[in-house]
């Protein structure tokens, strides 16, 4: 069979790959010929793009930040830091941190695959914080509030002795200064490295919330993804008003543990915000874009009612005093 040939200038290329007439070869990968630009792969900087775990959309990081880390396509709420929540929820430059020097110790000298002290050092380096919660005071539309925000980047937001102590102290401050209390949760539960000390924080934080309630002050709980374990079993579900972000994982044990325990398939969306709202476990769901406005409305409504009752009580005391005088 005569091979078919392709003629190009002084070059003959056969279908058997035979190159004739002094072919010296051309590097088609780099295109050395003048006037032809070579395409080379450029390195993309880390953190420039984010992939939505819900819908798979590739999102420009700066654009995602402008949407408060909420996917513009499916409204999936990305996990954000405690510092970012402070920027989103409260008036600019009004946050004043309390108890920044309270840090975890290792009373049990705990060691698993690593020493607990080494895990604490790594968590501080990773998160830039000393503990899994930041507490303080701030203003929402010029209304002062006491607050605590958990940070999942510090050992999964796990509750140890420091978390319990800082919640107790911010609750005391709320009572002393007559402020509404707001706690934003993001936690995998009690911290196993502190064993019984971490479990004791469930009782301690519950007692602190009860103290706020006895003082007649509102406590608002904001549940984010995830809120589970001992945190969900204590102060997270003790709010006068319980708000959750959309599609947040909320519950005590994980779905796999529950499924294996009861031996049945769980309903679709089990332990998600929408399922809990439908079954009366939370009061309502608020997207991150509307969360500040929601908190402003709730704190304003509840605190105005408290002020009215306080004025009525003062008037009643004044009447009693006058009647005693006469």
C-alpha angles and dihedrals in degrees: 000000000000109000116239112242135206116210120206116169107300093343127098119191118187126204087248092062095254112153116205141183100041099309108185095185134245124237100231092181097061100023098216093184113114117256094028114104119219118228112222127183113254123214113246112220115244115259095024094113135030128201116219108234090208105050101009094238115156107231131194106241096226091049090049090052090052087056090053090254092301118133107246091210104049103007093241109167112227117212112262135188128261090250091056091051089053090053092047101043106035139054114273117273094359098107116109115185121223128203098007090157096060105106137169123265130191106246093164096044085231122195131174119150085331135021114264090234090057091050090052091052091050092048092051091050093047098046101028089229137106096225145010093264136048118204134187145106130287142156132257109200087339094309111124118231139173114235148179125193123190120219116214092197089072104077092316092303088287117177115241133156093288094054091051093046094048092049089050092050095047089049089054090050091050090053095044093049097034095241130152112248123229122186122185112199132205111156147134090215137257118001109251093203089069094046113185091006090064093046090052088062089071089065093039095053092043090054090049092053090048088054090055090049093050088052088059094243126136122248116198120194120202114195118203133177111318117017108160146134122021093352091058089044093055134023098357093071097038098078123127083226121024117200126181134193116239118282093359117161106242128171147087108261122023122264093251093054092048093046092051092045098051094032093225138106113259123233117265112273092017112174093014123125094252093052092049092049091051090052096046099252095123133029101230147328122249126187117230092251091059099036098095092049090048093051091046091053094046097046091044093051096045096043093048088054090050091050091051092051091048091052091049090050091050091050090050091051090048090053091050091049092050092048090052091051092052 
